[in-house]
Each structure stands twice: as C-alpha cells, then as structure tokens.
Amino acid sequence: CALLGRTEPRDLYDVHYMFTHRLADAEAVSYRLGEKMAYKELDPAALADVLTRKQDTFRRLWEPRLRGQMPDLPHLDTVVRETNRWLRQSGLV
C-alpha cells in the first residue's frame, strides 16, 4: 500500500529487498491487502502500473535519498523490473 500512497524510493527499496531476500511471500502479502487498500481508499488495480507511473520521481530521488543509507544500492531499473516480475508471478497484479 505504501507504494500506492507515497512516492518514496525507500518504500520501493524495502519491497524489493523483502521479495528478493524471501522475507515475504505472496500469501503473506496478499492475506489482507484488499481489505487494507479498501480502508485506505486505494484502487487495487492501480498496483499493476504504480511503478511505471511513479518511475520519473523514483529516478530523480533514487540516488540522492538512498545512496547514503545503502552501500550496495541496486540500479533502479533492476529494482523496478524485478519488483514488477514478482508482483505478476505472485498474482498480486
């Protein structure tokens, strides 16, 4: 939900990190996602293209906001591609 409600690079980084390090799985994430999104008045269909819509902002803020926090900061394009793939494969979009 944070990816839909905010445009903070750290939110995208955290989602990507959790998925690539297997700290979250689709079942755990989707368990109450619809309910939470309804409560926050967010459209679940918007999750399918959220990274594309916000990519310009992520691109502008990725390095300045995260470089000092993450010594091995992955390239934004890689993070977007892998996160979108995980969302599709997990059935969340």
Residue, then its C-alpha position, 0 to 999 in steps of 0.5 A: c500500500a505504501l507504494l500506492g500512497r507515497t512516492e518514496p524510493r525507500d518504500l520501493y527499496d524495502v519491497h524489493y529487498m523483502f521479495t528478493h531476500r524471501l522475507a515475504d511471500a505472496e500469501a503473506v502479502s496478499y492475506r489482507l491487502g484488499e481489505k487494507m487498500a479498501y480502508k485506505e481508499l486505494d484502487p487495487a488495480a492501480l498496483a499493476d502500473v504504480l511503478t511505471r507511473k511513479q518511475d520519473t520521481f523514483r529516478r530523480l530521488w533514487e540516488p540522492r535519498l538512498r545512496g547514503q543509507m545503502p552501500d550496495l544500492p541496486h540500479l533502479d531499473t533492476v529494482v523496478r523490473e524485478t519488483n514488477r516480475w514478482l508482483r505478476q508471478s505472485g498474482l498480486v497484479 
